[in-house]
Each structure stands twice: as structure tokens, then as C-alpha cells.
Amino acid sequence: MNPVQKVVRGKWFIPGLSGLLILASLLVDRTIGGELTARWWIDAGAHATGSDVFTLADLLMLLAAVVAGHQIVVKAVNALLTRVIGIDLLVSVAAIGAVLIGNFWEAAAVTFLFAIGHALEAATLNKTRSALAELVAVAPDFAIVLRDGEQVEVPAGQVAMGEIVLVKNGAKVPVDGQVVAGTGAIDEASITGESIPVEKAKADQVFAGTVSRGGFLQVLATGIGADTTLARIIHRVEEAQDAKAKTQAFIDRFSAWYTPAVMVLAVVAGLISGDVVLALTLLVIGCPGALVISIPVAIVAGIGRAARNGILIKGGEFLETSARISAVAVDKTGTLTEGRPELTDVVVLAPGHDRASVLRWAAAAEAGSEHPLARPIIDAARAEGVATEGIPEGVTPVPGKGIVAEVEGRRVRIGNPPLLEEHGITEDNGAGRAATELAAVGRTPMIVAVDDTVIGLVAVADRIREDAPEMVRRLHEAGVDKVVMLTGDTRLVAEAIGGATGIDEIHASLLPEDKLDAVARLQRDGHTVAMVGDGVNDAPALATADIGVAMGAAGSAVAVETADIALMGDNLLKLPEAISLARRTARVMRQNIAIALITVVVLLAGVFAGGVTMSIGMLVHEVSVLVVIVNAMRLLRNQTRPTVPGRPAARRYRPRRAWHAGSPVPDGDSAPAPRRAPRAVRSSARR
Amino acid sequence: MSTATTTHTILRAEGFSCPSCVAKIEKQVGRLPGVESVQVHFASARIEVHHDASVTTVDDLVAAVAKAGYTARPSAF
């Protein structure tokens, strides 16, 4: 397109030209005002131009109306052909009517204002879509693929599954994949909303659309094109934006009746009063523009804003439901806690033993166990250099109590107090009391006995996430009445964690179906319930809840598709953010409907009271449409308190361990310890 | 059925301002030979077309949308 075509095609050309013609007409009227031809229009009394001549000014005004109006008429006819009676038709009829009664000024003003309003609308509406456009823009364009040992640059869409892609410093990751060699820091802000680069090493997962901030990675492509997490996110957001909210469906039904009703009203008013201008004015101000646009514009902005912060909301309906959330149920493991138990205590109870020997016997016995609590004990023993080689013989698990194993010819028992009772060990060296104390602070104690002698205890705990108390506090702040913990763990452990995080209610020792019951009970009490869980054993409860929330969903395609709200990152504080954003969006929707209805009512009153002309009506009307859009655009602004630190802190390079959903618990050599430091950094940066 | 040759193309457009553009674009694009179905999503400004790429190319689609008065770009997904 050459520059001239660009201007002519541009959205500002028509309103601009029309405006110039109006200005020219006014100028000519003031300066020359000459006659052009004899008057030819229908005499409509006082509303006509008042002069008996058709002036050059009139001609220019008419031209302005034609320039701005022809598009509207074409649109109206098109709409009529598809049996839609819309705002265009109302304006067309009004403008043509005004021309016929010789009211060129009104015709030009109405069409000009309508055209400029549309151009402004298009511009601002594009702005509200910008959040999504940003997501689309992060889609990588090309990839460097290793083919036959050579680096080949190909379009990102042409990478084949299983190829090795090179990601260099500063480049975008072109595919979803697994790191097979090299290390590097990746900025995953486009996927998770977290702007702190994540350190990636062999076996870590990387996502298309994220950006390398240093290092060099070789990535095995596991997801390409439409099969990448980024593509799924974009799809989800678009589907969400297109899906109609309940309120929106209501508005649609409403406007289907409303527009014809306005036309009937105008005709009736015109017939009764005999005043054509009154009837035409009614047509113009009756346009449902602001009303029609009030809901979608808020939804598009709200969902787009959320997506930019790593929060995927399934659709307008879920946005509306989320705004009403009054109770949040959270699964303990993996949500409030890290979901990765660690050894916390070793208690020595028998003379002749020390920490190392208690740990060694415990680890030796557990080496034959598949219980989740075995892993932290073995890891700790290995880390402290007391692990034994070889495997225990004759391992007998005692369900719900512990295990019994033969190690180096000795009988080792490890488990809870009932295990000792069952085996007739009565002399517990104070192990029972120690176990109760440890459980009271949220740890899971295991008594270790060698050859019928209790030698000590080991305790394991799942660490509480540092931002868990902050999340609970912010949920309350966002207007959630009740935060409830659901866990399969014992009451003592659950209470210790509940106390440390400020949870309102604890439901412990639950089976999956009990979790569902707990959610259903909250609903019976009149709560709108959001449930946060990992989507596997929580699935029934997630499905029952009004809103199912998946955390750390970036690594899981299923989570992205199934959850009503998917939090892409592993940041707990995104949940309160999502809820308050939903509330703000719902508020904007209500405000917008109010603005639209009040405008129409006030204008109607103004017309019947006199004083509101067609062009004033149009002006007010277009202003109301813009107010509605600008109101929705407020949602695109960042909240006063972001959950990610401000830009300067974010730009600083801070490696942290990658976290990925669905990946197995890391083995001994990649201990979870490094996760601590960045969390602390983040929480301090927030204050 | 000629599904074997049907391609699914997604275009992202600019400047959708009113729901009535939807019908307009759907008609313009739908009129092209080889186009089986067109779906225009207003809120996300996205146009999905099932078409026979050997009869009507992606460029033809973009041109048809331009004729309806909108700029569109093909998108990988």
C-alpha cells in the first residue's frame, strides 16, 4: 500500500474529511454565504435552515454528511440483509431523514460524530485487545535447529518433533522442549507472569515464547506450533474472550428487542406529535451502542490483563463467578506446602547411639520401602554421609504403621507408636511423648527400634511455602470470608500448618471423596467456592467447586484445558490477584451497564423536555460509548500492589531452580534447597 | 467430501469495532471458491477459515478481508 492509499484506507480518513467539509461549510456560511441554486427540499417549517436558498455552505454540509454517512448506510443495508436491525440502521434513517427535511447541519453532525466515534471505538477496542496481542507477539518467528551437525535457521513452525533446537543468549525459545545440554537463565514472564529468570539445566522443561537471558541451551523439541503451551494459552484466552458471559447473553437478548422498540417509539412519537425531527432525534439517541459494548469490552480487558499476569480464566462466565467467591478451599500438599517432605528432626533416645546411627538405621530400613516418607530419610542419610550400601532383607510393610526390616542380621522397626504396641515393645524410652510433641508442630514422627530397643526418632515435614500466610491474608483482603484447608494428613500436622498460615478452617484425614463433601458443604452454607488443587486426587472436589483452580499449570496441558482458572506460575499470590481482578471486572461491567442506561434515560428525558437536538444526542451518545471503553481499559492498568516486584528488581538476574508440574521428585543430587533463597528475595522486594 | 485438501487457516485482524463487521467478513470470505467455512470471532478479532489451499491461498483470504475493510495477518495458531 502506498502512503496515499494508507491514509485513505485509515480509520481516520472518513471522519477527518467529513469534519473538514463541515468546517469549510461553516466558513463559507460566514464569509460568502452565496446562493447556489434555488431551494428544492421539503419544507419542514422552523426546523429547516430558515433561508429560502440552497447555499454553497449547504452543499458542503450535505457532502460532509454523504462522506461520513455512506459507509453507515452500506453497513445498515448489509446488516438488514442478514436480518440484523442495528445501530447503523437507526443512524442511517435519522441522517437521511434529516437531509430530506433540509436539516443538513444535523445530518452532517450526526454522521460525522458517529464516524469519529467508531474510529475512536476501534482504536480503543484494539487497545483492550492489546494484552492478547502482546501474547501473540511473543510467539517466536524462527528457530536454529541442529541438522546433521549443522546449525540451520528455519521458521519456528517448521521444527519437527524430536529435533534439537539451539537457544542462544537473548533469543526466544521457539518450541516447548526439554533441555538436553547446556545451562542458561530463561525469562518465563510470557508464560507464567514471573519476570525473574529461571535457571535451566539438563532435564528441565522450557516453553516456547520464553526468552533466554544468558547461557546456551540445547533443547529437544517436544511441542511445536499449535502444540506449544503458548499456543494453548492464546487459544484459551481467545476462547475465553469470545465466550459470552451470562450478563452478556442477557444484554444480547435485550438489544434484539430494544432496537426495534426504539424505531417503533420514534414512529409513534413522530405520528402523535407530527414532529419529524423529534422522531429522528429519538432514533439517534436510542442507539444501544454503549449497552452492547459494555460487557464484552470489560471481559476482553479483564481476561487479557489476567493472561498477561500468568492467570488464565476460562471465560466471562467464570470471571463473573470468580467475582463472587466467598470461600477458598486449598489442598495442603503442594499448595500451602512445598509438596516435598524433608527430614527435620533426629532424636536420640538410647545410650550408645548418636544422630548418625539413628539416621543410619532408619535409612537402612527404609531403603526397601516405596513409601513417600522413606525418600527424605534416605536423602538425608546420604547427604550426611551415613547411608549404608546394600539393601535390607525381609522387608515387611505394616500398612498405616510403618515397616519392619532385617538389616545386617538385626531387626529394625520404624513407624508410629501403634507399630511398637503391635510388636509388644513397651519400653519406649519416652518415644511416645517425643512423637506427640513433633506432631504438634506439624511434623510426621517415626520411631526407630533396633532389636526391640527404641533408639530414637526421626521426623519428616513438608515445608510450608513462604508466601502461604501472605496468600491467606490477601485472600481475606480480596473479600474472601473463609479459607479452608483440605488434607489427607492427620489433624495434628494439619493444625500446625493451619496455625502457621492463618487458615480459617481445617479438614484433616480426608479421602478424595471427603474433600468433595467438604466443598459441597461450603456450597450448602451459601458460599461460592473456589478450590485449589493439583487436579489428580483433588479432581472430584475441583469439579464440584464453583471455580476449579490449577496451580503451576504451565507444565501441564491438561491443567490449562480443564481448570476454570489456571495459574501458570507457581506463585501463590496469583490467586488473590485473580479474585480481586475478577471483582474489579465485575464492577466495571455493572458500572458500564449503568452508564449506558442512564445516558439513554437522560437523553430521552432531554428530548421530551426539549433542548436535546439530534447532534447533541449523538455527541452524548458517542461520549458514553467511549466512557464505557475507557472504563474497561482501567482494568489493563496494573494494580496498585503488583505481586511481582517492580521492574528494576525484576530485571536483575536472579537464578532460581526451575519448577515443573508433573515432574518426578528430584533425586538426591538436585536437592530442593536452592528454592529458598529467591523466595526470600522476592518477598523482601515486595515490601 | 474434499476434506483431504482442506487447510485450517487462522487470521488475526485489526480494527473490529462492531459486531456487524462479523457478518460482512464472513460473507466476503465465504464467497471465495474453495472456502468451506468461515468463522469470525469478534472479541478476539480472529478469523478461522477452512479452505482448499490449492484453490484459494492464504493471501487470497487476506485480500478478501481487506476488501471488507479490515487488515488481517495470517497466524500460526
Interface residues (C-beta under 8 A of the other chain):
Chain A: K11 K75 N78 A79 T82 V84 G86 I87 D88 H118 E121 A122 L125 N126 R129 L132 V136 A139 A156 G157 G225 A226 A231 I234 H235 V237 E238 Q241 D242 V292 P296 I299 V300
Chain B: R12 E14 G15 F16 S17 C18 P19 S20 A23 K24 K27 H41 F42 A43 S44 A45 R46 S75 A76 F77
